[in-house]
Amino acid sequence: MGKITIAIDGYSSTGKSTLAKRLASALNYVYVDTGAMYRAVTLFALNNEYVGVKEDIPSLVAQLSNIKLKFMPNETLGLSEMYLNGQNVEKQIRTMKVSEHVSKVATIEEVRRMLVAMQQQMGEEKGIVMDGRDIGTVVFPNAELKIFMTASPETRATRRYKELLERGEDVTFDEVLKNVQKRDRIDSTRDVSPLKKAEDAIEFDNSDMGLDEQFERIHNYTLRVINQNN
């Protein structure tokens, strides 16, 4: 059976990555977390003080050619993790500090151009599930299946807050909610590849759904799309 390209876009903390990973596993497709790529670049920028306390975007842009990103499989966990210049940074890129700056870094045109090129190369053979902010509109505008995920800011903040607490971070719910709302605003209004629903994407609001219900609905719909394309 021929494979397709699946593009999953949506707001932060809508569970895009969780759904995409599970869907890719069920279909035996490749999964790519583009958010991890932007987070890794943000971590690089923070570590080199190009963003954060000081801001030096031109220097960050000048150093982009020295940023090497790679997904490496973790056989114990059964998933791939992000490596930045040869170092596993999966835990570091999921911190609140990175979350506070990733949307700003993602607005930089040169950063987006570099990562979009990487992402398009990854998907040349199809059989891929990729999630992010502009997958269906910019990276794979011709994807056979496009999904746009959404949920209320409060629901998403609650999910994110629980994740951060489980990782041992010292944060408050109000901090997380403000971060979610700020990222929504930046992602949706940036000049380069803003977050928006592709015209041919299906909108999926999972505010009141559990993980299993979400997966079953999307998985069944995906199988129908795959059959229609064969």
C-alpha positions as CSV (number, residue, x, y, z in Angstrom):
1,M,0.0,0.0,0.0
2,G,1.4,3.4,-1.0
3,K,2.4,5.8,1.8
4,I,1.3,9.4,2.3
5,T,2.5,12.5,4.0
6,I,0.7,13.5,7.2
7,A,1.0,17.1,8.4
8,I,-0.1,18.0,11.9
9,D,-0.2,21.6,12.9
10,G,-1.7,23.5,15.8
11,Y,-1.3,25.5,18.9
12,S,1.2,24.7,21.7
13,S,0.3,21.9,24.1
14,T,-2.5,20.5,22.0
15,G,-0.8,17.1,22.1
16,K,0.4,17.2,18.5
17,S,3.6,15.3,19.3
18,T,1.9,12.7,21.4
19,L,-0.7,12.0,18.7
20,A,1.9,12.1,15.9
21,K,4.2,9.7,17.6
22,R,1.4,7.2,18.2
23,L,0.1,7.6,14.7
24,A,3.5,7.1,13.1
25,S,4.1,4.0,15.2
26,A,0.7,2.5,14.2
27,L,1.4,3.1,10.5
28,N,5.1,2.2,10.7
29,Y,5.8,5.8,9.4
30,V,8.7,8.1,10.3
31,Y,7.9,10.7,12.9
32,V,9.5,14.1,12.9
33,D,9.0,16.6,15.8
34,T,9.8,19.9,14.2
35,G,9.2,21.7,17.5
36,A,12.2,19.9,18.9
37,M,14.3,21.4,16.0
38,Y,13.2,24.9,16.8
39,R,13.8,24.2,20.5
40,A,17.3,23.0,19.8
41,V,18.2,26.1,17.9
42,T,16.7,28.1,20.8
43,L,18.8,26.2,23.3
44,F,21.9,27.0,21.2
45,A,20.9,30.7,21.2
46,L,20.4,30.7,25.0
47,N,23.7,28.9,25.7
48,N,25.6,31.4,23.5
49,E,23.6,34.4,24.9
50,Y,22.2,35.4,21.5
51,V,18.7,35.5,23.2
52,G,17.7,35.7,26.9
53,V,19.4,38.3,29.0
54,K,21.0,39.8,25.9
55,E,19.8,39.7,22.3
56,D,22.1,39.4,19.3
57,I,20.1,37.9,16.5
58,P,22.7,38.8,13.7
59,S,25.3,36.7,15.6
60,L,22.8,33.8,15.9
61,V,22.1,34.0,12.1
62,A,25.8,34.0,11.4
63,Q,26.3,30.8,13.4
64,L,23.4,28.8,11.9
65,S,25.8,26.9,9.7
66,N,27.5,25.6,12.8
67,I,24.2,24.1,14.2
68,K,24.0,20.4,13.5
69,L,20.6,18.7,14.4
70,K,19.9,15.0,14.3
71,F,17.2,12.7,15.6
72,M,18.7,9.6,17.1
73,P,16.7,6.6,18.2
74,N,16.5,5.7,21.9
75,E,15.9,2.0,21.8
76,T,15.0,1.9,25.5
77,L,12.2,4.4,25.2
78,G,11.3,3.4,21.7
79,L,11.5,6.9,20.2
80,S,13.9,9.3,18.7
81,E,15.6,12.1,20.7
82,M,17.1,15.4,19.6
83,Y,20.9,15.8,19.3
84,L,22.4,19.2,19.0
85,N,26.0,19.2,17.7
86,G,26.4,15.6,18.8
87,Q,24.9,16.1,22.3
88,N,21.6,14.7,23.5
89,V,19.5,17.7,24.5
90,E,16.1,16.2,24.7
91,K,15.6,17.1,28.4
92,Q,17.1,20.6,28.1
93,I,14.9,21.6,25.2
94,R,11.7,20.8,27.1
95,T,12.3,23.3,29.9
96,M,10.2,26.4,30.6
97,K,13.2,28.6,29.8
98,V,13.4,27.3,26.3
99,S,9.6,27.6,26.0
100,E,9.8,31.2,26.9
101,H,12.1,32.0,23.9
102,V,11.3,29.4,21.2
103,S,8.5,31.4,19.6
104,K,10.8,34.4,19.2
105,V,13.6,32.4,17.7
106,A,11.0,30.7,15.3
107,T,10.1,34.2,13.9
108,I,13.7,34.6,12.5
109,E,13.4,34.1,8.7
110,E,16.9,32.5,8.3
111,V,16.1,30.0,11.1
112,R,12.9,29.0,9.5
113,R,14.4,28.7,6.0
114,M,17.2,26.4,7.3
115,L,14.8,24.1,9.2
116,V,12.1,24.0,6.5
117,A,14.7,22.8,4.0
118,M,15.8,20.1,6.5
119,Q,12.2,19.0,7.0
120,Q,11.3,18.9,3.3
121,Q,14.4,16.7,2.7
122,M,13.2,14.3,5.5
123,G,9.9,13.9,3.8
124,E,10.9,13.3,0.2
125,E,10.1,9.6,0.4
126,K,6.6,10.1,2.0
127,G,5.6,7.7,4.8
128,I,6.1,10.5,7.3
129,V,4.2,12.1,10.1
130,M,5.4,15.6,10.9
131,D,4.0,18.0,13.5
132,G,4.7,21.7,14.0
133,R,3.2,25.2,13.1
134,D,3.6,25.4,9.4
135,I,3.8,21.9,8.1
136,G,0.6,21.9,6.1
137,T,1.0,25.5,4.9
138,V,4.7,25.8,4.1
139,V,6.7,22.5,4.6
140,F,4.3,20.1,2.9
141,P,1.5,22.2,1.2
142,N,0.6,19.1,-0.9
143,A,0.4,16.6,2.0
144,E,-2.4,14.1,1.5
145,L,-3.6,14.6,5.0
146,K,-3.5,17.8,7.0
147,I,-4.7,18.1,10.6
148,F,-5.0,21.3,12.6
149,M,-5.2,20.7,16.4
150,T,-6.6,23.1,18.9
151,A,-7.9,23.3,22.5
152,S,-8.7,26.1,24.9
153,P,-5.7,28.0,26.4
154,E,-6.7,26.8,29.9
155,T,-6.8,23.2,28.9
156,R,-3.5,23.4,27.2
157,A,-1.9,25.3,30.1
158,T,-3.2,22.6,32.5
159,R,-1.5,19.9,30.4
160,R,1.7,21.7,30.1
161,Y,1.8,22.6,33.8
162,K,1.4,18.9,34.8
163,E,4.2,17.9,32.4
164,L,6.6,20.5,33.9
165,L,5.8,19.5,37.5
166,E,6.5,15.9,36.6
167,R,9.9,17.0,35.3
168,G,10.6,18.7,38.6
169,E,10.4,22.3,37.3
170,D,9.4,25.1,39.8
171,V,6.6,26.9,38.0
172,T,3.1,28.2,38.7
173,F,0.0,27.6,36.6
174,D,-0.3,31.3,35.9
175,E,3.2,31.4,34.5
176,V,2.4,28.5,32.2
177,L,-0.9,30.0,31.1
178,K,0.7,33.3,30.3
179,N,3.4,31.5,28.3
180,V,0.8,29.6,26.3
181,Q,-1.1,32.8,25.5
182,K,2.1,34.6,24.6
183,R,3.2,31.8,22.3
184,D,-0.2,31.8,20.6
185,R,0.0,35.5,19.9
186,I,3.6,35.3,18.5
187,D,3.0,32.2,16.5
188,S,-0.1,33.5,14.9
189,T,1.1,37.0,14.1
190,R,4.7,36.5,13.0
191,D,5.5,37.7,9.5
192,V,7.2,34.5,8.4
193,S,5.1,31.3,8.2
194,P,2.5,32.3,10.8
195,L,0.5,29.6,12.5
196,K,-2.8,29.1,10.6
197,K,-5.0,26.4,9.5
198,A,-4.5,25.2,5.9
199,E,-7.6,25.5,3.8
200,D,-7.7,21.8,3.2
201,A,-6.9,20.7,6.8
202,I,-9.4,19.2,9.2
203,E,-9.7,21.0,12.5
204,F,-9.5,18.8,15.6
205,D,-10.5,20.3,19.0
206,N,-9.4,17.9,21.7
207,S,-10.3,20.0,24.7
208,D,-12.6,17.4,26.1
209,M,-11.0,14.2,24.8
210,G,-8.7,11.7,26.3
211,L,-5.6,10.4,24.5
212,D,-7.1,7.1,23.4
213,E,-10.2,8.7,22.0
214,Q,-8.1,11.3,20.1
215,F,-5.9,8.5,18.6
216,E,-8.8,6.3,17.6
217,R,-10.6,9.1,15.8
218,I,-7.5,10.3,13.9
219,H,-6.2,6.8,13.2
220,N,-9.5,5.7,11.6
221,Y,-9.7,8.8,9.6
222,T,-6.1,8.4,8.4
223,L,-6.7,4.8,7.2
224,R,-9.6,6.1,5.1
225,V,-7.4,8.8,3.6
226,I,-4.7,6.2,2.8
227,N,-7.2,3.9,1.2
228,Q,-8.5,6.8,-0.9
229,N,-5.0,7.6,-2.2
230,N,-4.4,4.0,-3.3
